[in-house]
């Protein structure tokens, strides 16, 4: 079995593949303070709850946007699984031509997502990742990663609003019935959910003007479902896009070894 790990700023997502089938997924909170032993025991317990042993894992692939945890997880997999993981990063075969001015600056998760989209859905495509950041990526029909845009995520903006003001509170991230809020809670929800929906709609419009009107819109990330209720623009919502991309890139690199 293949274990795929996506280390993000907020969550660490774990996927278990049996050949090409994604059988299980788990999410744990990202903490830069946890030791490799704490993470290692946590992962073993997660697997054990599904009657999966570390000996059932034959390979591991991972991507990370948290550099300090990359080394931590390399140690975990060597100590607890006796496996050296494939780390997706600069120099990894991806089958994608990166058109960024400095290809090393592109986050590994963005390239993994692009690989998944090209393999599963084809280009041209616009990826909208609604996670810690709201990230837009453009993929051409020829398999080129063209670049994208990054804005603060909805959750990050909500937390910043709460911390930077004296009277505004945390709110549940749901859409209000009207844009004009009649309470402070509804006003914040309008700004966050409806406001970001308009941001996303506007960015998709601009991307399509540059990429082509036939570009598919692929949404992923924890808030994709919430935004999709306000926007009838997503062709596909794939919450496991990054995990699927990791499996695809592992297979690509294993084949070419």
URUR-V512705 format. One record per helix or strand. SS is the DSSP state (2 for helix, 1 for strand). FROM is the first residue (numbers start at 1). TO is the last residue. Records with the same first field share a line. If there is no record, write none. Layout:
SS=FROM-TO + FROM-TO
//
This chain:
1=2-7 + 11-18 + 21-29 + 59-64 + 86-87 + 97-98 + 125-130 + 133-139 + 144-152 + 216-220 + 236-237
2=36-48 + 54-56 + 67-80 + 103-105 + 108-120 + 154-164 + 184-211 + 224-228 + 241-255
//
